């Protein structure tokens, strides 16, 4: 998760994952991050990722997407 930049292909993969994933209505990602509308948040983060993916200073949206993805996949395994 400590990437400097993402490729367009990696952003496309995150978008494809988001399009086929069933999201919970809300999520407490950690102590500081509560997401009241996960589906809408992911949709907006993907849109932002297409704008920011090449800029290492604007990777927050991609890191957050990766964390949401990891959390959802972890919950599926449980």
C-alpha positions as CSV (number, residue, x, y, z in Angstrom):
1,X,0.0,0.0,0.0
2,X,3.0,2.3,0.0
3,X,3.0,3.0,-3.7
4,X,4.2,6.3,-5.0
5,X,2.0,6.3,-8.1
6,X,-0.6,4.0,-9.6
7,X,-1.0,3.0,-13.2
8,X,-4.2,3.5,-15.2
9,X,-4.6,-0.3,-15.3
10,X,-4.5,-0.5,-11.5
11,X,-7.2,2.2,-11.3
12,X,-9.3,0.3,-13.9
13,X,-8.9,-2.8,-11.7
14,X,-10.2,-1.0,-8.6
15,X,-13.1,0.4,-10.6
16,X,-13.9,-3.1,-11.9
17,X,-13.8,-4.5,-8.3
18,X,-16.1,-1.6,-7.2
19,X,-18.6,-2.3,-9.9
20,X,-19.0,-6.0,-8.9
21,X,-18.9,-5.6,-5.1
22,X,-21.8,-5.6,-2.8
23,X,-21.1,-2.8,-0.3
24,X,-22.5,-2.5,3.2
25,X,-24.6,0.6,3.8
26,X,-22.1,2.0,6.3
27,X,-18.6,1.2,7.6
28,X,-16.4,2.0,10.5
29,X,-13.1,1.6,8.7
30,X,-11.0,2.4,11.8
31,X,-11.4,4.6,15.0
32,X,-11.2,7.8,13.0
33,X,-12.9,6.9,9.7
34,X,-16.7,6.3,9.6
35,X,-18.3,6.0,6.1
36,X,-22.1,6.6,6.2
37,X,-22.6,5.7,2.5
38,X,-20.0,3.2,1.4
39,X,-21.3,2.7,-2.2
40,X,-21.4,6.5,-2.9
41,X,-18.0,7.1,-1.2
42,X,-16.4,4.4,-3.3
43,X,-18.0,5.7,-6.5
44,X,-16.6,9.2,-5.8
45,X,-13.2,7.9,-4.8
46,X,-12.9,6.0,-8.1
47,X,-13.8,9.2,-10.0
48,X,-11.1,11.1,-8.0
49,X,-8.6,8.3,-8.6
50,X,-8.8,8.8,-12.3
51,X,-7.8,12.4,-11.9
52,X,-5.0,11.8,-9.3
53,X,-3.5,8.4,-10.0
54,X,-0.2,9.8,-11.5
55,X,0.5,12.4,-8.8
56,X,2.3,10.9,-5.8
57,X,1.0,13.8,-3.6
58,X,-2.6,13.0,-4.3
59,X,-2.7,9.3,-3.6
60,X,-5.1,9.5,-0.6
61,X,-8.2,8.5,-2.6
62,X,-6.4,5.4,-3.9
63,X,-5.1,4.4,-0.4
64,X,-8.5,4.8,1.0
65,X,-10.0,2.6,-1.8
66,X,-7.4,0.0,-1.1
67,X,-8.2,0.0,2.7
68,X,-12.0,-0.3,2.0
69,X,-11.3,-3.1,-0.4
70,X,-9.1,-5.0,2.1
71,X,-11.7,-4.5,4.8
72,X,-14.5,-5.9,2.7
73,X,-12.5,-8.8,1.5
74,X,-11.5,-9.6,5.1
75,X,-15.1,-9.5,6.2
76,X,-16.0,-11.9,3.3
77,X,-13.4,-14.4,4.6
78,X,-14.7,-14.3,8.1
